[in-house]
Amino acid sequence: MGVLDNLKRFLGENLGKRVIVKADRGRKRVVTKRGTLDAVYPSLFVVEMAGSGDNNRKITFTYSDLLTSTVELTILDDELEAQPVY
C-alpha cells in the first residue's frame, strides 16, 4: 500500500470526527477553521465547516493538498488531544 492509500484509509476510519483545517490561500494568507470530516471519496474528501445557525458549508479538498502541505488537517479525538494527519 502506498502513502495515498494509507491516507484515504485513515481518513475513512475517522469520518464524523471534528477536525481543524489550516489552508494556505497564497500571499501569506492562512485560514484556520474547525469542522467535521464529512465524506471520503476516491479523489477528494469533504469537510463540513462549523458555522453559526444553518450556515454550515461543505468544502472539498484533494489528497494532494495534504501531501503538498497546502492544507494541514488535524483530527480532534477529544478536547485535549489532537492528532495531525500528515
C-alpha positions as CSV (number, residue, x, y, z in Angstrom):
1,M,0.0,0.0,0.0
2,G,1.2,3.5,-0.8
3,V,1.1,6.7,1.1
4,L,-2.1,7.8,-0.7
5,D,-3.9,4.6,0.1
6,N,-2.9,4.8,3.7
7,L,-4.1,8.4,3.8
8,K,-7.5,7.5,2.3
9,R,-8.0,4.6,4.7
10,F,-7.0,6.7,7.7
11,L,-9.5,9.5,6.8
12,G,-12.2,6.9,6.1
13,E,-11.7,5.5,9.6
14,N,-12.1,9.0,11.1
15,L,-15.4,10.0,9.4
16,G,-17.6,12.1,11.6
17,K,-14.8,13.4,13.8
18,R,-14.1,17.0,14.5
19,V,-11.1,18.5,12.6
20,I,-9.1,21.7,12.3
21,V,-8.2,22.7,8.8
22,K,-5.4,25.1,8.1
23,A,-5.3,26.1,4.5
24,D,-2.6,28.2,2.7
25,R,-4.5,30.6,0.5
26,G,-1.5,32.2,-1.1
27,R,0.2,35.6,-0.5
28,K,0.9,34.8,3.2
29,R,-2.8,34.3,3.9
30,V,-3.5,31.2,6.0
31,V,-7.1,30.3,7.0
32,T,-7.8,28.1,10.0
33,K,-11.3,26.7,10.5
34,R,-13.0,24.0,12.6
35,G,-15.4,21.4,11.1
36,T,-16.3,17.8,10.8
37,L,-14.9,15.2,8.4
38,D,-18.0,14.5,6.3
39,A,-17.1,12.2,3.4
40,V,-14.2,10.5,1.8
41,Y,-14.1,9.8,-2.0
42,P,-11.5,8.3,-4.3
43,S,-10.0,11.6,-5.3
44,L,-11.1,14.1,-2.6
45,F,-12.6,14.4,0.9
46,V,-15.2,16.7,2.3
47,V,-15.1,18.8,5.5
48,E,-18.3,20.4,6.8
49,M,-17.3,23.7,8.3
50,A,-18.9,24.8,11.6
51,G,-21.0,27.9,11.1
52,S,-23.5,29.9,13.0
53,G,-27.0,28.6,12.8
54,D,-27.8,26.8,9.5
55,N,-24.9,28.3,7.7
56,N,-22.7,25.2,7.6
57,R,-20.6,25.0,4.4
58,K,-19.0,21.9,2.9
59,I,-15.6,22.3,1.4
60,T,-13.7,19.7,-0.6
61,F,-10.0,19.1,-0.6
62,T,-7.9,16.7,-2.6
63,Y,-5.4,14.3,-1.1
64,S,-2.6,16.1,-3.0
65,D,-3.5,19.2,-0.9
66,L,-2.4,17.3,2.2
67,L,0.6,15.7,0.6
68,T,1.9,19.1,-0.7
69,S,1.2,20.8,2.7
70,T,-1.2,23.3,1.0
71,V,-3.7,22.1,3.6
72,E,-3.0,20.8,7.1
73,L,-5.7,18.6,8.7
74,T,-5.7,17.8,12.4
75,I,-8.2,15.3,13.8
76,L,-9.6,16.1,17.2
77,D,-10.1,12.9,19.3
78,D,-11.4,14.9,22.2
79,E,-10.9,18.4,23.6
80,L,-7.4,17.7,24.9
81,E,-5.8,15.6,22.3
82,A,-5.2,16.5,18.6
83,Q,-3.8,14.1,16.0
84,P,-2.2,15.7,12.9
85,V,-2.9,13.7,9.7
86,Y,0.1,14.4,7.5
